[in-house]
Amino acid sequence: MSRMKGARSKLREHFLNNIGKVMDSNELRGVAGGTSEWARRVRELRTEEGYQILTHNDRSDMKPGEYVLLNPKPMPAFARTISKEVRAFVLDRNGFTCQQCGAVAGEPHPYDPTRKTRLHIGHIVDKTMGGTDDVSNLRALCSVCNEGAKNLTLDRPSVQKLLIQIRRATGADQLEVLKWLVTKYQKQTRDFLSE
């Protein structure tokens, strides 16, 4: 556990010392001491500590595996609210088996036999997309699957459904969507406005 906290602290310090610099996964893995859990520690900096670490999902000029912190001030973040009892219930209900790849806790991982399978509790619908900590929205995931599960959704909404939702939103929420789109598509916005 102390190694994980150490890796998160090292990553936090590195991001804060390199504000505005785009870093790739190899650099961050090295900063975290080579731990295979480095991506999880970066997610914790975002979700638990509120650091606005951007990826290719936030900016179109970034590639998968690239990260950047633009602002040193954290925003309000999600608190960890899954109790030990709920965690134990979900692991037991799922037979201590990853619900995505079938890896069993403690055994060598089928995709990376050099490490033992470690299970986490994952959300089926992510909290950032309105998911809850209710046991019906939780499942056991191994660390390998959990690292890639953050940005997966069950169904991607159509353009028409997105536009309907945006039209129904308040003016303030519509402006937040616009700000996010302009930030993500900076170059395309400049090109569009110059036409």
Secondary structure, 3 states (H helix, E strand, C coil): CHHHHHHHHHHHHHHHHCCCCCEEHHHHHHHCCCCCCHHHHHHHHHHCCCCCEECCCCCCCCCCCEEEECCCCCCCCCCCCCCHHHHHHHHHHCCCECCCCCCECCCECCCCCCCECCEEEEECCCHHHCCCCCHHHEEEEEHHHHHHHCCCCCCCCCHHHHHHHHHHCCHHHHHHHHHHHHHHCHHHHHHHHHC
